[in-house]
Each structure stands twice: as C-alpha cells, then as structure tokens.
Amino acid sequence: MNDQPTLENALQLAACVLFFVGLRMLRGPATAVRGNAVSAAAMAIAVAAAVIATGVSLTLVAASVAVGASIGLLLALRVKMTGMPELVALFNGLGGLASATVGLVELIDPETTAALSRAPAAAAVVVGAIAFTGSLVAYGKLSGRIETKAIVFPLQLALSAAALLITLGLGVGAVLVPESRLLLALLSLLALVLGVLAVVRIGGGDMPVVVSLLNAYSGIAAALAGLALASPVLVVAGTLVGASGLMLTGVMCKGMNRSLADVLFAGFGSEVAPAGAAQQGEVRPVSAPDAFLMLEAARSVVIVPGYGMAVAQAQHVVQELAEMLAGNGTDVSFVIHPVAGRMPGHMNVLLAEAGVPYEQLAEPQDVNPNMAAIDLALVIGANDVVNPDAREDESSPLYGMPIVNVDQARTTIVLKRSMNPGFAGVQNSLFFKPNTRLLFGDAKKSIAEVLAEFKSD
C-alpha cells in the first residue's frame, strides 16, 4: 500500500519530463516524428498514473482506449489533407469539451467545497465550453458547412461583452454556492453561447489564427481542470499546449501585421467581393506548353504554395516539378507564408508529405530582398499572401500585411481555377500585373501537363 503513492508520483514525474522532451523534439523536422512518439508515450504513462491514483477499472480504461484509438485510426485513414484544418479544429473542440466536463463534474461533486478547487473547475467549464463551440463554428467555416465570411450584426460586441460579464458572475456564484445546480446549468449554457459569438464574427481569411487560438484555449482549459483535480501531469500538459498555442497565435498575427484584438473584433471579411470585382487591368492567360518554356529557361524559381495546392492534392507533382527543375540546373526554393492555408503549418505538412527537403523551405523575409533577381515565381493556389495591395493600396483590407513579393520577380505564373477572390474575399491585383501570367485549371492537372512537356523535351 505504501508503494502506490511512490509509483504514482514516479509515473507522473516521468510523464511530465517526457512531455517537455517531446515538445522540444517537435521544434525541428528531423526529430518531429520521434517527438510525437515521445509525447504519445508520455500520455500513456499519464493514463497509467491516473489509473493507479483512482483505482478505476482497467477494463473500462482499455475499452475507452480501444474505442478512441479505432476512431482515430479511421479518421487518419479517411480524412484527406484538405480536410486536416477542420479536423484539427474539431480535435480542439473535443479537448475543450473534455476539460469542461471534468470541471462540471468537480463542481457537482458534493465533496468539492474548497474555493481553491472550485475556482479552477468553474474556469475550466467556461474556457472549455468556449473552445468547444468556437471550434465547432471554425469547423463549419473551414468545411464550408456554414457561411465562411464574418457574420456581423448590430450590437454584436455589446451582446458578447454582456454575455461575458454574466458568465463571469455565474462563475463566481458557482464557486461560492456549491449546492446550486441552476447556476452550473446557466454557466455552461452561456459559456457555450460565448464560444459561438466569439468565432462567428471572424472571417475565413483569419481561420488559421483562430484554429491556433482555440488550440491554446483547449490547453488552458486542460490546465485548469488539472488544478481542480490536483493533477500535476494535466497541469503540465495543458500549460504546454496553451503556451505553445498562444505563442503560435502571436507569430501568425505578426505574419499578418495585425493585432489579436483586430482579428477577434474587427469583423474582417464580412463582405466578400464577387468574382471578377475590382479588376485592375487585363488578365494574361498562359498555356501549359508556354509555361514549360518559361520554366525551362528560368535559372531561379521560387514556388509559393497555398490552399489551392491542398484542394488539388498537387503537392506530389509540385515536388516532382521541383526535382525536374533542379535537375535542369535551376535554383529552386519554396516560400511558405505563416498564414498560407487554413491551419498553422498547413503547407509545411503537405510538402513534408510529398518529400520536399526541409532545406528548400524559406520564409518571406528570407526571399523578398532578392525577389527582383528571381527569374520566375510560381504561385500554386495562394491568393491573399501574394496580393501586392497589402503593400501598395492603403484602402485595401490587407494593407500592412507582410506578403511574398512575387510581383517583383521577373515573371510570375499563377495557377488558379478561376478569377474568384481568395478566402479573405479580397480581389488580387497581382493577376493584372504586366509580368503575371495565369495558368487556369486544376493545379495538379496543369503541373502534370508541364511535367509531360519536360519529359518529352
């Protein structure tokens, strides 16, 4: 009996250390896979420690793990890379729901009377519920199941502020009045509403930031639940997720040159421009054979991927094209904007899946100073992150956002399905620049046609 607390503490300590080690290993692509495995092992050890601490049935735990693992395996096999952003949003929501449920159970437990336990439990309910419904809204926007533009209505911010203040008051009441089930029900319900109000106001162009922030919320909720349960492992794991999510959110806001408050409250993207709106000149289409001739003659090429590459599942043919260009003596690099795609690191994941060497990836600030010396910039499905209006037009909603300055390359080829604006709903003046050519059609098919020209040459 005396050995049980010692074993439990040893397992918790081991799990905490491995969480730190695993997170550090995730910093670089060479160790990321092992870091993921280390973090998974840490979670398994944490579960073992919880089983020892609570004495819960091993059969119940094994059954729960089997069900969860089966669902996870099914999703891993069936969900395409284009569906990864909404899947991540859904996972964030489920994490928030789990933490909110833990907090609610602690508040309902008649033995939880100390304010030091009830306060973090109430906070876990609020933050977890906001993460849950906010993530559901993000999932709906990313998957196109609900309106992707920002949904703005009169007195919306005032209503959200009032709901927040009432929620905080209910939270204090839930801490001070343990026997009130009505307070708990109202607290949970209003927190769920807050999550919806917080995210419906945010447009699709800001979804990568929102997904990152919701990930942070789910981590913070887990840490609060850990405080309520007096679980150091849950506190450490939740704090790591919350802190890393907040740091990534800051990086992405910096990448857009916008504050987090602007993302959350400005209602950017509430008006989506119709197709073909705000055209600023003549569009110059190009055929695949002509694009091949331009690529073959180029001595330096930068490739800028975006969500369109994910939609077309073109990452593998893009990688093959990069290899063929390199074999032709061309200097090739990929430029990844921090908010390219619809989740943090979306393009990095796609290119890693296709086997693109990490050394070929660059950030905009590394390439922009020398862009004028680049022979050809190849834009594959990116839109807002290459829009020159962000640099040139003070009236543009994108003005001030750092972009990839592909318009300054000697020639730019943009692969695009149509003239529709990007996810932010802003027309792109790049398409009308004299040095820009548009290759219309499915990106995967278009690049395959270019590759066929290379192979037949």
LOKE-621894 format. One line per 3 residues: number of its first residue (from 1); for each residue x, y, z of C-alpha. Coordinates in steps of 0.02 Angstrom, whole numbers, plus 50000, padded with zeros to 5 digits. Last residue first. Layout:
NUM) X Y Z; ...;
end
This chain:
457) 50584 50876 46280; 50453 50740 46307; 50486 50729 46494;
454) 50484 50917 46519; 50323 50935 46417; 50241 50797 46520;
451) 50294 50889 46677; 50202 51045 46617; 50046 50940 46586;
448) 50061 50864 46760; 50076 51040 46828; 49910 51087 46748;
445) 49823 50928 46806; 49877 50951 46986; 49835 51136 46985;
442) 49659 51112 46916; 49630 51245 46784; 49692 51417 46732;
439) 49875 51459 46707; 49881 51646 46738; 50029 51752 46680;
436) 50098 51897 46779; 50233 52019 46717; 50108 52153 46664;
433) 50018 52147 46833; 49832 52106 46821; 49830 51946 46924;
430) 49936 52026 47059; 49794 52148 47094; 49708 52012 47197;
427) 49523 52033 47239; 49483 52021 47425; 49361 51892 47495;
424) 49476 51832 47635; 49464 51655 47565; 49532 51712 47398;
421) 49443 51805 47259; 49362 51711 47113; 49453 51731 46947;
418) 49451 51545 46913; 49545 51382 46945; 49713 51463 46980;
415) 49897 51428 46946; 49988 51595 46949; 50145 51617 46843;
412) 50256 51765 46889; 50397 51835 46783; 50544 51948 46826;
409) 50502 51934 47010; 50434 52091 47093; 50253 52031 47087;
406) 50309 51881 47191; 50329 51993 47344; 50278 51862 47471;
403) 50168 51960 47590; 50183 52060 47751; 50011 52129 47798;
400) 50008 52320 47800; 49858 52339 47685; 49751 52182 47679;
397) 49586 52275 47699; 49641 52378 47548; 49622 52568 47558;
394) 49809 52593 47586; 49848 52508 47421; 50031 52467 47387;
391) 50098 52338 47509; 49945 52236 47552; 49883 52281 47378;
388) 50025 52173 47311; 49923 52015 47349; 50040 51867 47373;
385) 49976 51807 47544; 49795 51840 47492; 49799 51717 47347;
382) 49897 51555 47353; 49838 51412 47242; 50007 51374 47166;
379) 50110 51531 47137; 50265 51501 47030; 50389 51645 47038;
376) 50510 51656 46892; 50679 51734 46856; 50717 51787 47034;
373) 50834 51939 47042; 50692 52058 47091; 50647 51938 47233;
370) 50814 51963 47322; 50750 52060 47474; 50589 51955 47472;
367) 50674 51786 47494; 50721 51771 47678; 50582 51886 47737;
364) 50454 51775 47651; 50507 51617 47743; 50605 51477 47661;
361) 50585 51291 47627; 50715 51202 47520; 50813 51144 47673;
358) 50659 51049 47733; 50677 50932 47586; 50513 50906 47491;
355) 50455 50728 47524; 50273 50744 47470; 50212 50726 47650;
352) 50337 50859 47702; 50263 50974 47570; 50086 50949 47635;
349) 50136 50970 47818; 50235 51128 47782; 50089 51199 47684;
346) 49968 51179 47830; 50090 51241 47963; 49955 51333 48060;
343) 49784 51300 47983; 49690 51360 47832; 49824 51376 47700;
340) 49961 51508 47699; 49960 51603 47863; 50146 51599 47903;
337) 50194 51619 47718; 50296 51475 47650; 50421 51509 47510;
334) 50483 51354 47419; 50654 51357 47337; 50725 51304 47169;
331) 50893 51351 47088; 50878 51283 46911; 51010 51168 46836;
328) 50889 51059 46738; 50898 50928 46875; 50838 51062 46995;
325) 50691 51096 46880; 50649 50910 46874; 50658 50897 47063;
322) 50545 51048 47085; 50422 50976 46959; 50418 50812 47055;
319) 50384 50905 47217; 50243 51001 47133; 50176 50836 47065;
316) 50171 50769 47244; 50095 50926 47321; 49953 50935 47195;
313) 49812 50874 47304; 49702 50995 47203; 49623 51064 47362;
310) 49792 51063 47451; 49875 51159 47310; 49731 51282 47312;
307) 49766 51312 47496; 49930 51396 47455; 50102 51357 47385;
304) 50233 51487 47335; 50369 51412 47223; 50526 51514 47193;
301) 50621 51485 47032; 50798 51531 46980; 50884 51490 46815;
298) 50725 51505 46714; 50727 51446 46533; 50641 51281 46569;
295) 50510 51368 46675; 50464 51490 46536; 50457 51352 46405;
292) 50352 51243 46520; 50229 51386 46550; 50210 51400 46361;
289) 50168 51215 46348; 50046 51230 46498; 49953 51376 46420;
286) 49960 51555 46481; 49822 51679 46521; 49855 51867 46527;
283) 49723 51960 46628; 49697 52141 46579; 49678 52280 46704;
280) 49625 52322 46880; 49478 52208 46911; 49382 52265 47065;
277) 49256 52125 47054; 49286 51974 46944; 49200 51855 47062;
274) 49102 51945 47195; 49194 52027 47340; 49158 51953 47511;
271) 49095 52074 47642; 49111 52019 47823; 49295 51981 47791;
268) 49366 52074 47941; 49241 52082 48085; 49361 52194 48183;
265) 49339 52103 48350; 49441 51944 48354; 49571 51979 48219;
262) 49592 52161 48272; 49610 52108 48454; 49744 51984 48401;
259) 49841 52127 48324; 49876 52132 48138; 50038 52130 48040;
256) 49980 51970 47954; 50138 51873 47998; 50137 51959 48167;
253) 49965 51887 48197; 50034 51717 48147; 50180 51729 48269;
250) 50065 51785 48410; 49947 51639 48379; 50097 51522 48380;
247) 50148 51588 48551; 49971 51569 48616; 49961 51390 48553;
244) 50132 51348 48627; 50078 51417 48795; 49910 51328 48797;
241) 49980 51160 48741; 50123 51168 48866; 50007 51227 49005;
238) 49885 51087 48970; 50021 50954 48978; 50096 51025 49138;
235) 49929 51047 49227; 49869 50876 49170; 50027 50796 49236;
232) 50019 50892 49400; 49843 50827 49438; 49764 50920 49585;
229) 49594 50882 49507; 49543 51066 49502; 49718 51116 49450;
226) 49716 50986 49312; 49549 51052 49251; 49629 51224 49240;
223) 49775 51151 49140; 49653 51063 49023; 49556 51225 48996;
220) 49719 51315 48956; 49762 51181 48828; 49591 51191 48745;
217) 49604 51380 48740; 49777 51370 48658; 49707 51257 48522;
214) 49567 51383 48502; 49698 51517 48472; 49787 51414 48339;
211) 49624 51374 48250; 49577 51559 48258; 49743 51615 48183;
208) 49725 51493 48038; 49541 51548 48020; 49582 51730 47986;
205) 49541 51725 47800; 49379 51635 47840; 49306 51783 47931;
202) 49289 51805 48119; 49123 51866 48192; 49056 51688 48200;
199) 49203 51646 48315; 49171 51738 48479; 48982 51731 48472;
196) 48986 51542 48455; 49105 51519 48600; 49004 51639 48707;
193) 48848 51535 48678; 48935 51382 48752; 48990 51487 48901;
190) 48809 51542 48924; 48748 51362 48930; 48881 51301 49050;
187) 48857 51445 49172; 48667 51430 49163; 48674 51245 49203;
184) 48801 51272 49343; 48697 51411 49420; 48541 51303 49413;
181) 48632 51160 49502; 48656 51269 49656; 48730 51170 49803;
178) 48907 51237 49790; 48860 51422 49807; 49026 51519 49814;
175) 49113 51440 49665; 48956 51429 49556; 48916 51609 49600;
172) 49088 51667 49544; 49062 51576 49380; 48889 51650 49361;
169) 48963 51823 49377; 49098 51782 49249; 48963 51718 49131;
166) 48860 51875 49156; 49011 51982 49112; 49049 51877 48958;
163) 48868 51881 48898; 48865 52070 48918; 49027 52087 48819;
160) 48961 51973 48682; 48799 52073 48671; 48895 52236 48662;
157) 49007 52163 48526; 48856 52108 48425; 48761 52271 48446;
154) 48708 52264 48262; 48756 52108 48163; 48919 52036 48094;
151) 48947 51863 48021; 49125 51857 47955; 49133 51763 47792;
148) 49137 51573 47785; 48949 51548 47799; 48916 51374 47869;
145) 48953 51199 47805; 49101 51264 47705; 49222 51144 47789;
142) 49328 51284 47861; 49177 51384 47916; 49091 51236 47998;
139) 49249 51179 48086; 49278 51356 48150; 49098 51357 48217;
136) 49128 51189 48301; 49293 51255 48370; 49204 51403 48450;
133) 49076 51284 48523; 49209 51178 48608; 49340 51310 48649;
130) 49207 51419 48732; 49147 51268 48832; 49324 51228 48887;
127) 49360 51407 48940; 49200 51421 49043; 49198 51246 49118;
124) 49385 51253 49156; 49359 51420 49245; 49225 51339 49354;
121) 49345 51197 49397; 49485 51320 49429; 49375 51410 49557;
118) 49301 51252 49635; 49466 51180 49694; 49535 51335 49780;
115) 49357 51376 49836; 49353 51216 49941; 49186 51125 49935;
112) 49221 50981 49817; 49144 50839 49920; 48971 50874 49848;
109) 49036 50832 49673; 48937 50942 49552; 49080 51067 49535;
106) 49206 50927 49503; 49091 50850 49372; 49075 51019 49286;
103) 49263 51044 49281; 49291 50872 49207; 49155 50905 49077;
100) 49233 51072 49030; 49401 50987 49009; 49328 50853 48895;
97) 49230 50983 48795; 49387 51087 48768; 49482 50936 48704;
94) 49336 50892 48590; 49338 51068 48520; 49524 51065 48484;
91) 49501 50898 48396; 49364 50975 48288; 49476 51121 48239;
88) 49613 50998 48193; 49489 50902 48086; 49435 51066 48004;
85) 49615 51103 47957; 49652 50923 47901; 49512 50910 47773;
82) 49622 50956 47626; 49746 50825 47685; 49612 50694 47661;
79) 49521 50612 47807; 49491 50426 47782; 49643 50334 47850;
76) 49685 50451 47994; 49499 50468 48036; 49479 50279 48048;
73) 49636 50264 48154; 49574 50398 48273; 49403 50317 48289;
70) 49484 50148 48325; 49605 50226 48450; 49461 50309 48543;
67) 49360 50148 48553; 49510 50044 48606; 49564 50173 48735;
64) 49389 50175 48810; 49383 49985 48816; 49554 49977 48898;
61) 49504 50106 49028; 49341 50017 49068; 49430 49850 49082;
58) 49564 49927 49192; 49428 49979 49313; 49466 50143 49401;
55) 49581 50135 49553; 49592 50324 49554; 49778 50354 49580;
52) 49837 50194 49494; 49728 50226 49342; 49784 50407 49337;
49) 49967 50354 49337; 49934 50233 49195; 49848 50372 49096;
46) 50000 50484 49124; 50115 50345 49062; 50011 50330 48902;
43) 50017 50520 48882; 50206 50519 48899; 50218 50382 48769;
40) 50117 50488 48649; 50234 50635 48682; 50385 50525 48646;
37) 50306 50464 48484; 50270 50643 48428; 50448 50691 48469;
34) 50512 50544 48367; 50415 50608 48216; 50473 50787 48247;
31) 50659 50746 48262; 50721 50790 48088; 50577 50912 48058;
28) 50632 51026 48201; 50541 51102 48350; 50442 50944 48386;
25) 50589 50875 48484; 50563 51011 48614; 50383 50959 48635;
22) 50431 50777 48659; 50562 50820 48790; 50442 50929 48889;
19) 50305 50797 48882; 50433 50664 48927; 50479 50757 49086;
16) 50297 50774 49137; 50261 50590 49102; 50412 50533 49203;
13) 50360 50642 49350; 50183 50573 49344; 50248 50395 49336;
10) 50363 50422 49485; 50222 50503 49584; 50106 50355 49551;
7) 50242 50231 49597; 50278 50321 49760; 50092 50339 49801;
4) 50068 50151 49774; 50222 50091 49872; 50143 50120 50042;
1) 50000 50000 50000;
end
